[in-house]
Amino acid sequence: MRIFLLFVFSCFAFMQIRAQQSYADSLKSDFLYAKEDSTKMIALYRLAWYYSLLYPDSAQYYADKLIRFPSKENDLTARALGYICKGEAFDRVASYPEALEAAFQGLEIARSLDAHQSFAMGRAYSLIGHVYSMTGNEKEASGYLHSALGLLEASREHAEDLCLARFSMSFSMLYSDKKDSALYYVGKAKSMYADPINQRDPGPWLCLITGNIYRIGGNYDSAEHYYREGIRVAEKFNAPFAGVFFYQNLAGILYKKKEMDSCIYYAQRALLMSQQYKYKNFEVGASGFLAEVYDKKNVDSAYKYIRMMVAANEEVNNANKGRQFQKVSSDVEKKQIELEDAKARFQNSLKLYGLIALLSFFVIIAIIFWRNNRQRKKANSLLTEQKEKLEHALTELKSTQDQLIQSEKMASLGELTAGIAHEIQNPLNFVNNFSEVNEELLRELQTEAEKGNLEDVKSLANDIALNSEKINHHGKRADTIVKGMLQHSRAGSGQKEPTDMNKLADEYVRLAYHGLRARDKSFNAHLKTDFDNSMGKINLAPQEMGRVILNLVNNAFYAVHEKQKQHLKGYEPTVTITTARRNGKVEIRVKDNGIGIPQKIVDKIFQPFFTTRPAGQGTGLGLSLAYDIITKGHGGELGVETKEGEGSEFIILLPLN
């Protein structure tokens, strides 16, 4: 059934793409043959925007051409729009930090333009507001979207962009539970067209936001009507990005109405379209939804979709590994609590038995003195039994402590693994993306060669050569990362060897940051390093010292993340790592401007199992292990300077010899 659906869907998509090809061809024709630079620039801008809804990689290609567009008059405008288009391509694949970075780059350039070029600033504000809305930051989203609407309305150009900005504002209002405001902005967008639903640009989004408003209000019939109308418009104009929204939302409505066959049909269409266009985030949602639908209906099918969901989720951010290690941490905390309860019960039992034995001893002496010897033997036997139980309990306690330490090491390994995977994934993504772009360029080169357009052939050949250099560069970068990780994965015997402390600190700081980003995409922090390049190599155990740095930096990231949740005005989370050579010792400092440590518990932080984190987020062994590695393994010192509410600084001092 799934194969048949894929065949039907692919045929329909092919016909829709052929129907829309004329739009893309006309834009390419404008770019190739237009005499005015402004016409060429707008054609490139529209091509990048058009492909962002279909193939984000192609959108990146046209955005880069727009950034490098050779025009003296429109140079800054083209660069600003290029970065904005690049951000939109990242947004389509849910790479929100990269999208936000590109949008701010475009905004910075747009601010230097003349006042009449306010359109570029409006587009940048609109994209920033949309990204903030998609990541749940509705307060920031509303401010940027208001600025975007003011600029786009003042420019009186590019009606499609103004219309989409109004739709983004309506989405933000809806997520903030302001349905009346959402309806207001929907009405403003509709008023721009005589027949807005049947327009290529505003049509699908008009149906989507209107359907969402009805769905949240509980009017499922009206919501279903707009979702079906949206599907018709999305298929008519080949808008797969919007189509996935409609299929998935319609499946959810039909599930609530208990129309299971139709629900499964549209959920499968959402999944197939997500797979075809590589919308991995949507693939996770669609496969997870189908697994839930089939949970009580067909166990085999449910299991199949669960596997698909897990595979897609691993491609996005390795979230399954994060959950596994979080579960290990939670289990360790639970085991520790159970152990403490068992120990308390045992101590209470020991006190009770001792009291009973003592009372029995005195009663026996008072009543029957002659049985004293026999009762004394009985008491001794009881004490021996209790001693054996106590020794057995202590043995179990030691075994459990060893297990907790091993779990902490596994948690650190998981954080390293997530960081390594993220480090390697970046260059591999570049290799894949530039390879796909080269395939498209080669096809264009062949076409232009057949036409005899030597200038275009030369330009395309230069682009192919440039992309090949980038593929080679990022391939070597991945090779360097793998070799570095292999070097640090040698047997962890704790054997000391001459080590570049600066390089070791830099590697583990980046691994800690990327490991946390792999688990939580919303996390961001400003990372500063100040390394003493004259330090030379230090004799130490690199793996053990790497674990110390990883623990300290993870604690620093946790502290700034917790303070960031307080939404303090002007607060910028910052973690600073410095190395220096002072007074015959190596000094390593890890500083943050996070929540700090209360003074009353500073003396306890290096004790085993002591933690200030909520249950399930820490075992209390990280600082204890770090303290042992520094003081016992390397003969150094580990201290802390902190002020509650302002931040902390951990200082490591190591002997040079």
Residue pairs with C-beta under 8 A, 6 or more apart in sequence:
2 268
2 272
5 268
5 269
5 272
6 272
9 269
9 272
9 273
9 276
10 276
12 235
13 238
13 240
13 273
13 276
16 235
16 236
16 237
16 238
17 238
19 238
20 237
20 238
23 50
23 200
24 47
24 50
24 51
27 43
27 46
27 47
27 50
28 43
28 47
30 39
30 40
30 42
30 43
31 40
31 43
31 44
31 47
32 456
34 40
34 43
37 69
37 71
37 73
37 74
38 73
38 74
40 69
40 71
41 66
41 69
41 71
41 74
41 77
41 78
41 81
44 62
44 65
44 66
44 69
44 78
44 82
45 66
45 81
45 85
47 62
48 59
48 62
48 63
48 66
48 82
48 85
48 86
48 88
48 89
49 59
49 85
49 88
50 59
51 58
51 59
51 62
51 89
52 59
52 85
52 88
52 89
52 91
52 92
53 92
53 239
53 240
53 241
53 242
54 238
54 240
54 241
54 277
55 277
56 89
56 90
56 92
56 93
57 89
57 433
57 436
57 437
58 437
58 440
59 85
59 86
59 88
59 89
59 92
60 86
60 89
60 433
60 437
61 437
61 440
62 85
63 82
63 83
63 85
63 86
63 89
64 82
64 86
65 82
66 78
66 79
66 81
66 82
66 85
67 78
67 79
67 82
67 83
67 86
68 82
69 75
69 78
69 79
69 82
71 78
76 109
76 112
76 113
77 113
77 117
77 120
79 106
79 109
80 106
80 107
80 109
80 110
80 113
80 120
80 124
81 106
81 120
81 123
82 106
83 102
83 103
83 105
83 106
83 109
84 102
84 103
84 106
84 120
84 123
84 124
84 127
86 102
86 106
87 98
87 99
87 100
87 101
87 102
87 103
87 106
87 127
87 131
88 99
88 127
90 96
90 98
90 99
90 102
91 99
91 127
91 130
91 131
91 134
92 241
92 279
93 278
93 279
93 280
93 281
94 134
94 280
94 281
94 316
96 131
96 134
96 135
96 521
97 517
97 521
97 524
99 127
99 131
100 128
100 131
100 132
103 124
103 127
103 128
103 131
104 124
104 128
106 120
106 123
106 124
106 127
107 121
107 124
107 125
107 128
109 120
110 117
110 120
110 121
110 123
110 124
111 121
113 120
113 121
118 151
118 154
118 155
119 151
119 152
119 155
119 157
119 158
119 161
121 151
122 147
122 148
122 149
122 150
122 151
122 152
122 155
122 161
122 162
122 165
123 148
123 152
123 161
124 148
125 144
125 145
125 147
125 148
125 151
126 144
126 145
126 148
126 152
126 161
126 164
126 165
126 168
128 144
129 140
129 141
129 142
129 143
129 144
129 145
129 147
129 148
129 165
129 168
129 169
129 172
130 141
130 145
130 168
130 171
132 138
132 140
132 141
132 144
133 141
133 145
133 168
133 171
133 172
133 175
135 521
135 522
136 175
136 522
138 172
138 175
138 176
141 172
142 169
142 172
142 173
142 176
145 165
145 168
145 169
145 172
146 169
148 165
148 168
149 162
149 165
149 166
149 169
152 158
152 161
152 162
152 165
153 162
159 192
160 201
160 202
162 192
163 189
163 192
163 193
163 196
163 201
163 202
164 201
164 202
164 205
166 185
166 186
166 188
166 189
167 185
167 186
167 189
167 202
167 205
167 206
167 209
169 185
170 181
170 182
170 183
170 184
170 185
170 186
170 189
170 209
171 182
171 209
171 212
173 179
173 181
173 182
173 184
173 185
174 182
174 209
174 212
174 213
174 216
179 213
179 216
179 217
182 209
182 213
183 213
186 206
186 209
186 210
186 213
189 196
189 202
189 205
189 206
190 196
190 202
190 206
192 202
193 199
193 202
196 202
196 203
196 206
197 203
197 206
197 207
197 229
197 233
198 233
198 236
200 237
200 239
203 230
203 233
203 237
204 230
204 233
204 234
204 237
204 239
204 242
204 243
204 246
205 242
207 226
207 227
207 229
207 230
207 233
207 246
208 226
208 227
208 230
208 242
208 245
208 246
208 249
210 226
211 222
211 223
211 224
211 225
211 226
211 227
211 230
211 246
211 249
212 223
212 249
214 220
214 222
214 223
214 226
215 223
215 249
215 252
215 253
220 253
220 256
220 257
223 249
223 253
224 250
224 253
224 254
224 257
227 246
227 249
227 250
227 253
228 246
228 250
230 242
230 245
230 246
231 243
231 246
231 247
231 250
233 239
234 240
234 242
234 243
234 246
235 243
240 273
240 276
240 277
240 279
241 277
241 279
243 273
244 270
244 273
244 274
244 277
244 279
244 282
244 286
247 266
247 267
247 269
247 270
247 273
247 286
248 266
248 267
248 270
248 282
248 285
248 286
248 289
250 266
251 263
251 264
251 266
251 267
251 270
251 286
251 289
252 289
254 260
254 262
254 263
254 266
255 263
255 289
255 293
260 293
260 297
263 293
264 290
264 293
264 294
267 286
267 289
267 290
267 293
268 290
270 282
270 286
271 283
271 286
271 287
271 290
271 308
273 279
273 282
274 280
274 282
274 283
274 286
275 283
280 312
280 315
280 316
281 316
283 308
283 309
283 312
284 309
284 312
284 313
284 316
287 305
287 306
287 308
287 309
287 312
288 305
288 306
288 309
290 301
290 302
290 305
291 302
291 303
291 305
291 306
291 309
292 302
294 301
294 302
294 305
295 302
310 320
313 319
313 320
314 320
314 321
317 518
317 519
317 521
318 417
318 418
318 421
318 422
318 518
318 519
319 518
319 519
321 414
321 417
321 418
322 414
322 418
322 518
322 519
324 414
325 410
325 411
325 414
325 415
326 616
326 617
328 407
328 410
328 411
329 407
329 411
329 616
329 617
329 618
329 619
330 615
330 616
331 407
332 403
332 404
332 407
332 408
332 619
333 615
333 616
333 619
335 400
335 403
335 404
336 400
336 404
336 609
336 619
339 397
339 400
342 393
343 393
343 397
346 389
346 390
346 393
350 386
350 390
353 382
353 386
354 386
357 379
357 382
357 383
360 375
360 379
361 375
361 376
361 379
364 371
364 372
364 375
365 372
401 608
404 609
404 619
404 621
405 621
405 625
407 619
408 619
408 621
408 622
408 625
409 547
411 619
412 547
412 550
412 551
412 622
414 515
415 511
415 512
415 515
415 516
415 550
415 554
416 511
416 515
416 550
417 515
418 514
418 515
418 518
418 519
419 510
419 511
419 512
419 513
419 514
419 515
419 518
420 481
420 485
420 511
421 518
422 514
422 515
422 517
422 518
423 481
423 510
423 511
423 514
424 478
424 481
424 482
426 474
427 474
427 475
427 477
427 478
427 481
428 474
428 478
430 470
430 471
430 474
431 471
431 474
431 475
431 478
434 467
434 468
434 470
434 471
434 474
435 471
437 467
438 464
438 467
438 468
438 471
441 460
441 463
441 464
441 467
442 464
444 460
445 457
445 460
445 461
445 464
448 456
448 457
448 460
449 457
484 507
488 507
488 542
488 543
488 546
490 543
492 543
492 544
494 541
494 543
494 544
494 633
495 541
496 539
496 540
496 541
496 634
497 539
497 540
497 541
497 542
498 537
498 538
498 539
499 537
499 538
499 539
499 540
499 542
499 545
500 537
501 535
501 537
501 538
501 540
501 545
501 579
501 586
501 588
502 531
502 532
502 533
502 535
502 579
504 542
504 545
504 546
504 549
505 529
505 531
505 549
505 577
505 579
505 588
506 529
506 531
507 546
508 546
508 549
508 550
508 553
509 527
509 529
509 549
509 553
509 577
511 550
512 549
512 550
512 553
512 554
512 557
513 525
513 527
513 553
513 557
515 554
516 523
516 554
516 557
517 523
523 557
523 561
524 573
525 557
525 560
525 561
525 573
525 574
525 575
526 572
526 573
526 574
526 575
527 574
527 575
527 577
528 574
528 575
528 576
528 577
529 576
529 577
529 578
530 576
530 577
530 578
530 579
531 578
531 579
532 578
532 579
532 580
532 581
534 581
535 579
535 580
535 581
535 586
538 586
538 654
538 656
539 657
540 634
540 654
541 629
541 633
541 634
544 629
544 633
544 634
545 629
545 634
547 625
547 626
547 629
548 625
548 626
548 629
548 630
548 638
548 652
549 577
549 588
549 590
551 622
551 623
551 625
551 626
552 590
552 626
552 650
553 575
553 577
553 590
554 622
555 622
555 623
555 650
556 575
556 590
556 591
556 592
556 594
556 648
557 575
557 592
558 594
558 613
559 592
559 594
559 595
559 596
559 647
559 648
560 573
560 574
560 575
560 592
560 593
560 594
561 573
561 594
562 594
562 595
563 571
563 573
563 593
563 594
563 595
564 571
564 573
573 592
573 593
573 594
574 592
574 593
575 590
575 591
575 592
576 589
576 590
576 591
576 592
577 588
577 589
577 590
577 591
578 587
578 588
578 589
578 591
579 586
579 587
579 588
579 589
580 586
580 587
580 589
581 587
581 656
584 655
584 656
585 636
585 653
585 654
585 655
585 656
586 652
586 653
586 654
586 655
586 656
587 651
587 652
587 653
588 651
588 652
588 654
589 649
589 650
589 651
589 652
590 649
590 650
591 647
591 648
591 649
591 650
592 647
592 648
592 649
593 646
593 647
594 647
594 648
595 644
595 645
595 647
596 642
596 643
596 644
596 645
596 646
596 647
596 648
597 605
597 612
597 640
597 642
597 644
597 648
598 644
599 642
599 644
601 610
601 612
602 640
602 642
604 610
605 623
605 640
606 623
606 624
606 627
606 638
607 620
607 624
608 620
608 621
608 624
609 619
609 620
609 621
609 624
610 620
610 624
611 618
611 619
611 620
626 638
627 638
630 636
630 637
630 638
630 652
630 654
631 637
631 638
634 654
634 655
635 654
635 655
636 652
636 653
636 654
636 655
637 651
637 652
637 653
638 650
638 651
638 652
638 653
639 650
639 651
639 653
640 648
640 649
640 650
640 651
641 648
641 649
641 651
642 648
642 649
